Amino acid sequence: MPDFAYERLLRGEQMSGLFVVNDRMPIRQVIDELLLLVDCSEQSEWKGVVLYLPL
């Protein structure tokens, strides 16, 4: 999925944003970090961004 996202960005296409979660992260940590991102940012901040979790 990240490769597809980067290809879109290189072609200049719009993308909402992508959070890439390490599959070894405990689910509770994933939920906590996603809630933190939702609470402390605006949706528009993530346009064209690929963010890897954990933070």
VEXFI-517747 format. One record per residue: residue number from 1; residue in one letter; chain; x, y, z of N, C-alpha, C in turn. Coordinates in Angstrom, 2 decimals. Example, Ala and Ser with C-alpha at 12.3 -4.5 7.8 and 13.67 -1.06 7.14 Angstrom:
! VEXFI-517747
[r 1 A A [13.19 -5.69 7.80] [12.30 -4.50 7.80] [13.20 -3.30 7.80]] [r 2 S A [12.85 -2.25 7.08] [13.67 -1.06 7.14] [12.90 0.03 7.87]] 
END
This chain:
! VEXFI-517747
[r 1 M A [0.80 -1.19 0.00] [0.00 0.00 0.00] [0.85 1.27 0.00]] [r 2 P A [1.93 1.34 0.81] [2.76 2.55 0.77] [3.36 2.80 -0.61]] [r 3 D A [3.76 1.74 -1.31] [4.33 1.92 -2.65] [3.31 2.56 -3.59]] [r 4 F A [2.08 2.11 -3.53] [1.01 2.68 -4.34] [0.82 4.16 -4.00]] [r 5 A A [0.84 4.47 -2.70] [0.68 5.86 -2.26] [1.81 6.74 -2.79]] [r 6 Y A [3.03 6.27 -2.69] [4.17 7.04 -3.18] [4.11 7.24 -4.70]] [r 7 E A [3.66 6.21 -5.42] [3.50 6.34 -6.87] [2.49 7.44 -7.21]] [r 8 R A [1.39 7.48 -6.49] [0.38 8.52 -6.72] [0.98 9.90 -6.48]] [r 9 L A [1.73 10.03 -5.41] [2.33 11.32 -5.09] [3.34 11.73 -6.15]] [r 10 L A [4.13 10.79 -6.63] [5.12 11.10 -7.67] [4.45 11.55 -8.97]] [r 11 R A [3.27 11.01 -9.25] [2.53 11.40 -10.45] [1.75 12.70 -10.25]] [r 12 G A [1.78 13.24 -9.04] [1.09 14.48 -8.74] [-0.40 14.31 -8.51]] [r 13 E A [-0.83 13.07 -8.27] [-2.24 12.80 -8.01] [-2.56 13.06 -6.54]] [r 14 Q A [-3.81 13.42 -6.28] [-4.22 13.68 -4.91] [-4.37 12.37 -4.14]] [r 15 M A [-4.14 12.48 -2.85] [-4.27 11.33 -1.97] [-4.69 11.83 -0.60]] [r 16 S A [-5.62 11.15 0.01] [-6.12 11.58 1.32] [-5.06 11.48 2.40]] [r 17 G A [-4.21 10.52 2.32] [-3.21 10.27 3.34] [-3.27 8.80 3.75]] [r 18 L A [-2.18 8.31 4.30] [-2.10 6.90 4.64] [-1.34 6.73 5.94]] [r 19 F A [-1.92 5.99 6.86] [-1.23 5.59 8.08] [-0.83 4.13 7.91]] [r 20 V A [0.45 3.86 8.02] [0.97 2.50 7.87] [1.31 2.00 9.27]] [r 21 V A [0.65 0.91 9.66] [0.80 0.38 11.02] [1.71 -0.85 10.99]] [r 22 N A [2.72 -0.83 11.85] [3.59 -1.99 12.00] [2.75 -3.14 12.54]] [r 23 D A [2.75 -4.27 11.85] [1.90 -5.39 12.26] [2.35 -6.07 13.55]] [r 24 R A [3.47 -5.66 14.08] [3.94 -6.20 15.36] [3.53 -5.33 16.55]] [r 25 M A [2.90 -4.19 16.25] [2.44 -3.30 17.33] [1.25 -3.92 18.05]] [r 26 P A [1.23 -3.79 19.36] [0.03 -4.22 20.10] [-1.18 -3.38 19.67]] [r 27 I A [-2.33 -4.01 19.54] [-3.51 -3.32 19.04] [-3.87 -2.12 19.92]] [r 28 R A [-3.66 -2.23 21.22] [-3.97 -1.11 22.11] [-3.11 0.11 21.77]] [r 29 Q A [-1.85 -0.12 21.46] [-0.95 0.98 21.08] [-1.39 1.60 19.76]] [r 30 V A [-1.81 0.78 18.82] [-2.30 1.29 17.54] [-3.50 2.20 17.77]] [r 31 I A [-4.45 1.72 18.56] [-5.65 2.51 18.85] [-5.29 3.82 19.54]] [r 32 D A [-4.42 3.76 20.54] [-4.02 4.97 21.26] [-3.36 5.99 20.34]] [r 33 E A [-2.49 5.54 19.45] [-1.80 6.47 18.56] [-2.75 7.06 17.52]] [r 34 L A [-3.67 6.25 17.02] [-4.66 6.78 16.07] [-5.58 7.79 16.74]] [r 35 L A [-5.99 7.52 17.98] [-6.82 8.48 18.71] [-6.07 9.78 18.97]] [r 36 L A [-4.80 9.68 19.27] [-3.97 10.86 19.47] [-3.92 11.70 18.19]] [r 37 L A [-3.74 11.05 17.07] [-3.70 11.76 15.78] [-5.03 12.43 15.48]] [r 38 V A [-6.12 11.75 15.76] [-7.45 12.31 15.52] [-7.70 13.51 16.42]] [r 39 D A [-7.31 13.40 17.68] [-7.56 14.48 18.65] [-6.67 15.70 18.44]] [r 40 C A [-5.48 15.51 17.92] [-4.49 16.59 17.89] [-4.21 17.14 16.48]] [r 41 S A [-5.02 16.77 15.51] [-4.77 17.27 14.16] [-6.09 17.40 13.41]] [r 42 E A [-5.99 18.01 12.26] [-7.14 18.16 11.37] [-6.96 17.22 10.18]] [r 43 Q A [-8.07 16.76 9.64] [-8.02 15.84 8.51] [-7.22 16.41 7.35]] [r 44 S A [-7.34 17.70 7.13] [-6.66 18.33 6.00] [-5.13 18.27 6.12]] [r 45 E A [-4.62 18.11 7.32] [-3.16 18.04 7.52] [-2.54 16.78 6.93]] [r 46 W A [-3.35 15.77 6.67] [-2.81 14.48 6.25] [-2.89 14.26 4.76]] [r 47 K A [-3.39 15.22 4.01] [-3.45 15.07 2.56] [-2.05 14.90 1.99]] [r 48 G A [-1.86 13.85 1.22] [-0.58 13.61 0.58] [0.53 13.16 1.51]] [r 49 V A [0.16 12.60 2.67] [1.14 12.19 3.67] [1.08 10.67 3.87]] [r 50 V A [2.24 10.06 3.97] [2.34 8.65 4.37] [3.04 8.67 5.73]] [r 51 L A [2.34 8.20 6.76] [2.87 8.23 8.12] [2.98 6.81 8.66]] [r 52 Y A [4.16 6.48 9.16] [4.40 5.15 9.71] [4.22 5.19 11.22]] [r 53 L A [3.47 4.21 11.73] [3.29 4.06 13.17] [4.10 2.85 13.62]] [r 54 P A [4.73 2.87 14.78] [4.55 3.81 15.87] [5.22 5.15 15.59]] [r 55 L A [4.66 6.15 16.25] [5.18 7.52 16.09] [6.57 7.64 16.64]] 
END
